[in-house]
Amino acid sequence: MQEKKQDFLKFLFVVVFMELSICLYFTHKFEKLEELTQSNLELLEKALQDSKEHLIDMENMPKNSKN
């Protein structure tokens, strides 16, 4: 009976350890994904700002050429 309890505890330890390992693995992956997403968001914001500035410049060009 004691041996069955020990075997069960070993099994339980292995299962818990594996689940913890999997959780840590995916946590790490999601952190990397979050960093990439943040980086992409910053690039998109910069591109949007550049596009706005370009449109403003294009709108101002005809006004300057008319003068």
Residue frames relative to the residue before (quaternion, step in Angstrom):
aa qw qx qy qz dx dy dz
M 1.0000 0.0000 0.0000 0.0000 0.00 0.00 0.00
Q 0.6482 0.5216 -0.3081 0.4613 3.54 0.98 -0.89
E 0.6428 0.5288 -0.3158 0.4555 3.56 1.02 -0.81
K 0.6339 0.5236 -0.3250 0.4673 3.61 1.04 -0.77
K 0.6347 0.5203 -0.3252 0.4698 3.58 1.03 -0.77
Q 0.6617 0.5002 -0.3051 0.4678 3.56 0.95 -0.87
D 0.6446 0.5114 -0.3190 0.4702 3.57 0.99 -0.82
F 0.6507 0.5067 -0.3162 0.4689 3.56 0.97 -0.82
L 0.6546 0.5066 -0.3126 0.4660 3.60 0.97 -0.82
K 0.6241 0.5225 -0.3323 0.4765 3.57 1.05 -0.74
F 0.6503 0.5140 -0.3013 0.4713 3.54 0.96 -0.93
L 0.6550 0.5130 -0.3005 0.4664 3.56 0.93 -0.92
F 0.6398 0.5240 -0.3193 0.4627 3.58 0.97 -0.84
V 0.6559 0.5088 -0.3078 0.4650 3.58 0.94 -0.91
V 0.6604 0.5055 -0.3099 0.4607 3.59 0.90 -0.89
V 0.6690 0.4872 -0.3012 0.4737 3.59 0.87 -0.90
F 0.6438 0.5192 -0.3213 0.4612 3.59 0.95 -0.83
M 0.6600 0.5013 -0.3104 0.4655 3.59 0.94 -0.86
E 0.6561 0.5029 -0.3173 0.4648 3.59 0.93 -0.83
L 0.6373 0.5185 -0.3203 0.4716 3.56 1.01 -0.78
S 0.6423 0.5239 -0.3136 0.4633 3.57 0.97 -0.85
I 0.6554 0.5041 -0.3055 0.4723 3.56 0.95 -0.88
C 0.6483 0.5147 -0.3176 0.4625 3.59 0.94 -0.85
L 0.6653 0.4940 -0.3056 0.4690 3.58 0.92 -0.86
Y 0.6222 0.5453 -0.3353 0.4506 3.57 1.01 -0.80
F 0.7216 0.4303 -0.2602 0.4758 3.58 0.78 -1.00
T 0.5819 0.5547 -0.3785 0.4587 3.59 1.10 -0.56
H 0.6480 0.5095 -0.3080 0.4750 3.56 0.96 -0.88
K 0.6607 0.5066 -0.3066 0.4612 3.59 0.93 -0.91
F 0.6723 0.4880 -0.3055 0.4654 3.59 0.95 -0.84
E 0.6060 0.5345 -0.3605 0.4661 3.60 1.09 -0.61
K 0.6475 0.5026 -0.3140 0.4792 3.58 0.98 -0.84
L 0.6451 0.5168 -0.3146 0.4667 3.57 0.99 -0.86
E 0.6385 0.5231 -0.3202 0.4648 3.58 1.01 -0.80
E 0.6390 0.5172 -0.3234 0.4686 3.59 1.00 -0.82
L 0.6659 0.4939 -0.3028 0.4700 3.59 0.92 -0.88
T 0.6402 0.5235 -0.3212 0.4615 3.56 0.99 -0.83
Q 0.6513 0.5070 -0.3110 0.4712 3.57 0.95 -0.88
S 0.6434 0.5195 -0.3129 0.4671 3.57 0.97 -0.85
N 0.6648 0.4914 -0.2996 0.4763 3.59 0.93 -0.88
L 0.6296 0.5326 -0.3300 0.4594 3.57 1.02 -0.77
E 0.6493 0.5076 -0.3139 0.4715 3.58 0.97 -0.82
L 0.6473 0.5082 -0.3162 0.4719 3.60 1.01 -0.80
L 0.6552 0.5035 -0.3155 0.4665 3.58 0.98 -0.80
E 0.6343 0.5210 -0.3289 0.4670 3.59 1.01 -0.78
K 0.6474 0.5075 -0.3150 0.4734 3.58 0.99 -0.82
A 0.6558 0.5042 -0.3122 0.4671 3.59 0.95 -0.86
L 0.6379 0.5200 -0.3240 0.4665 3.58 1.01 -0.78
Q 0.6519 0.5048 -0.3103 0.4731 3.57 0.95 -0.87
D 0.6453 0.5122 -0.3157 0.4707 3.60 0.96 -0.83
S 0.6486 0.5141 -0.3145 0.4648 3.58 1.00 -0.82
K 0.6344 0.5203 -0.3276 0.4685 3.58 0.98 -0.82
E 0.6628 0.5007 -0.3063 0.4649 3.56 0.91 -0.91
H 0.6417 0.5192 -0.3219 0.4636 3.58 1.00 -0.80
L 0.6539 0.5052 -0.3144 0.4673 3.61 0.95 -0.84
I 0.6353 0.5157 -0.3297 0.4708 3.56 0.98 -0.80
D 0.6451 0.5117 -0.3168 0.4708 3.58 0.96 -0.83
M 0.6594 0.5049 -0.3086 0.4637 3.59 0.96 -0.86
E 0.6464 0.5083 -0.3226 0.4688 3.61 1.02 -0.75
N 0.6897 0.4832 -0.2789 0.4617 3.58 1.01 -0.75
M 0.5552 0.6387 -0.3948 0.3576 3.63 1.09 -0.49
P 0.6917 0.4567 -0.3225 0.4572 3.67 0.71 -0.85
K 0.6067 0.5531 -0.3561 0.4463 3.58 1.04 -0.72
N 0.6760 0.4876 -0.2901 0.4702 3.56 0.96 -0.86
S 0.6783 0.4919 -0.3044 0.4530 3.59 0.99 -0.76
K 0.6067 0.5516 -0.3528 0.4508 3.61 1.17 -0.51
N 0.6418 0.5169 -0.3304 0.4602 3.57 1.07 -0.70
